[in-house]
Amino acid sequence: MSPRTPSERGTNQSPERLELLLARPGGSRTVAGVVLAVAGPVLVTFLATIPARRSTVVAALLYLLVVVAAAAVGHLWPALLAAAASFIGLDYFFTAPRHTFRVDKSEDLVALAVFLLVAAAVSAAISAALGERTMAEFREHQVRAVYHVTSRLLSGAGVSAVLEDLAVSLRALYGLEGCRIVVLDQHGSPAESATAGALQEGPGIVSVPLDTGTKVLGRIEMFGPSRSRVQGPEAEVLRTFAGQVALALERARLGEEASSAKVEAEASRIRAALFSSVTHDLRTPLASIRASASSLLEEGVPFSDDQRQELLRTILEESERLNRLVANLMDLSRLRAGALVPTVEPVPLEELVSSVVERLRPALAGRPVRVQIRENVPPVPVDVMQMDQVLTNLLENSIRYAPPGSEIAILAVAWQGMVEMKVADHGPGIPPGERTKVFDEFYRRDVDGRRGGTGLGLAIARAIVVAHGGSMWIEETPGGGATVGFRLPLARTTAGQPEAVHP
């Protein structure tokens, strides 16, 4: 993975990263403190010598103010420089005899010594307080950086992008010339890496392990003039920081492994459901075919013409049932492979519906089928074979669940650039909480002791309708039962694919 260019890093800096840039006082603040330590006493001397009667107390207070300002700007050493310069100015210009470094009175000598001690103590106290504040801010930025890395890793962000941002942040946080983060795989070989700035291979690189406490996941490599910061008292803080980053990486890795295990478990569940469904649904028609064929082949058994026709009809119907089951399985494999692409042509719905109903007439077993297609419904651009499969699956569901002798209705209307079709029955219906689940693969419902189908019919039917640019849903039939409805677009794009038209 190649690191970002400086321009790319500049355009993508986050607020956290900009805060890191302000975490420590740089050399410019030290220079400003030195300038103030030199110029401040000179200015105070000039202002305090203007009055005709010079006051040693006023001058001492003004000098002390300069010491405080130098400590606030540049911390300890500029403050001590300001204290020394102020001591010299107070002795030379305001302590008798003036314009000499000689002190005649012992009380003046004590006052000068007290001033020097107070100035030094104030410098040290203020510098220590500011140093603690800076360190607290620095550690706060470390905590924010760890939180930022952890939250991004746990949110599913790419490890490479997170490591790259972390390398840039660490470089700014520690004032380094270059920083590189290397993550190792299970065999100890580099798997991911991110670099910010320039690293020069050699003894100048400081390496901090990404250690979870039980294993090392990688390392942080640092190079630059400020690398002494990671070798002094802050080394323990840096190791803690690295440990937290390592734990975040480990959690992200475990999350990926858990997701993979979940996907594998789901695949195993689907394979088991497929095996169970296919085994039962293949065995039933095969048993009927075998029994009928064995009866016909049995010698010495006199069959009437009607009995012989009944056995042959059973073989034909069960063979067609097997053929439809195999077709559903093939459609499922095409659906998962993304090959369920319709080849459409304008088709009159009356012909399509009548063909399906006639083919399923033996399975209807005397159930009346009411077909009602409005006159304003034009030919619909569909794939004939796929739409035949949709209607066949919907009618077989109604046959399976609706009581014998109950009516099955097929309705079609044109509405707002789409054709809407419904297949309604008066069976037990589908509870509202399951009307979405029944479109899932291998989801089946056993009703009144009757075993459901393979759980593929509605899933494949909806996939075909969606491939045509339509949608499918389930609602309650007036008077009780289930109605499966779907819409297909009547308009087509120049590319030949159905154009989704939403009502």
Residue, then its C-alpha position, 0 to 999 in steps of 0.5 A: m500500500s502506497p502512502r498518501t501524498p502530502s497534498e492528499r493528507g492536507t486535504n483529508q486532515s480530520p479535526e482530531r489530527l489538527e488538534l494533535l498538531l497543537a499538542r506540544p509547544g514547538g521551538s517558536r514558543t521557546v524563541a518567543g519566551v527568550v525574546l520576552a525574557v530579554a526585552g521585558p526587563v529592558l522595557v521595565t527598566f526604561l519605564a521604571t526610570i522615567p519618574a523622578r523618584r524611582s521606586t524599588v518596590v514598583a520596579a520589583l513588581l514589574y520585573l516579577l510580572v515579566v518573569v511570569a509572562a516569560a514562564a507562561v510563554g516559554h516555560l522554565w528556561p526563558a523564565l529563569l533568564a528573565a529572573a536573572a535579567s530582572f535581578i541585574g536590572l533591579d540591582y543596577f538601576f534601583t538599588a543604592p548606590r545606583h549604576t553599580f553592582r555594590v550594595d551598601k545596606s544589608e536589608d537591600l541585599v536581603a531584598l535582592a536575594v528574596f526577589l531572586l528566590v521568589a522569581a525563580a520559585v514563580s518560574a519553576a511553579i508556573s513552568a511545572a503547572l504549564g508542563e503538567r497541563t501540556m502533558a495532560e493535553f498531550r495524553e488527552h490527544q493520545v486517548r482521542a487517537v486511540y478512541h478514533v482508531t478503535s471506533r473506526l476499526l469496530s465500525g468496519a472501516g478498512v484496516s489500511a485506511v485506519l493505519e494510514d490515518l494513525a501514522v499521520s497522527l502519531r507523526a504530528l503528535y510526537g514531532l517525527e520525521g517519519c512514522r510507519i505502522v506494520v501489522l503482522d499476520q498469524h505467521g509473523s510476516p508483514a500483512e498491512s503497513a502504513t507510512a507517514g513522512a520519510l523513514q531512514e533505515g538504520p539505528g535511528i528508528v525507534s520501534v514500539p511493539l503492538d503487544t496485546g499482552t499475549k502476542v505481538l500483532g505488529r510494531i510502530e516505527m518512529f524516526g526523527p529529531s524528536r524521537s527522544r520523546v518516546q524514549g524518556p518518561e513518556a515511553e510507558v505512555l507510548r507502550t500503553f498507547a500501542g497496547q490499546v491500538a493492538l487490542a483494537l486491531e485484535r478485536a477487529r480481527l476477531g470480528e472479521e473471523a466471527s463474521s466469516a464464521k457466521v457466513e459459513a454457519e449460514a451457508s451450512r444451514i442453507r445447505a442443510a435446508l436444501f438437502s432436507s427439502v430436496t430429499h423429501d420433495l424428490r422422494t415423494p414423486l419418485a415413490s409415486i412414479r416407481a409404484s405406478a410403473s411397478s404396478l404396470l409392469e407386474e405380470g398377471v394383474p389385470f388392469s382396466d383401461d381406466q386404471r391403466q390411464e390413472l397410473l399413466r397419468t400419475i407417472l406423468e403428473e409426478s414427472e412434471r412435478l419433478n421437472r418443476l422442482v429441478a427447474n426451481l433448483m436451476d433457477l436458484s443456482r442462476l439467481r445466486a450466480g447473477a445470471l437470472v437476466p430476462t430476455v423480454e418480448p411483448v406477450p399478451l397476458e391472456e395467452l400466458v395465463s391460459s397456458v399455465v392454467e391448462r397445464l396445471r389443470p390436473a393439479l387443480a383437481g376441480r378447483p375453479v379458476r377465475v381469470q379476470i384481465r382488464e381490456n386496457v391491459p396491453p401486451v407486457p414485455v416479459d421473458v415468457m419462460q420466466m414469467d410462466q415459472v412465476l405464475t406456476n409457482l404462485l398457482e402451486n402455492s394456492i393449490r397446496y394450501a387452499p381447501p379443495g373446491s375453493e376458488i382461485a382468482i387471477l386478476a390483472v389491471a393496468w395502472q400508472g405505466m405498470v401492470e398489476m397482477k394478483v393470485a388470490d386464494h381462500g386458504p389459511g392466509i399468511p400472518p402479517g409478521e411472516r409476509t416478508k419472510v416467505f420470500d426468503e429461500f427455504y422458508r416454509r410453512d406447515v399448515d394443518g398437518r400439511r407439509g409445505g413446499t421446498g421454500l423456493g417458489l416465492a423466492i424465485a418468483r420474486a427474484i424473477v419479478v425484480a429482474h423484470g424491474g417490478s416488485m412483489w408483495i403479499e396481502e390478505t384476500p377479502g373473506g380470508g386467504a392470501t393474495v400474492g401481488f406483483r407489478l411489472p413495468l410496461a415501459r422499456t429503456t433503449a438498452g432493452q431492460p425494463e424501466a422501473v416505474h413506481p406507482 
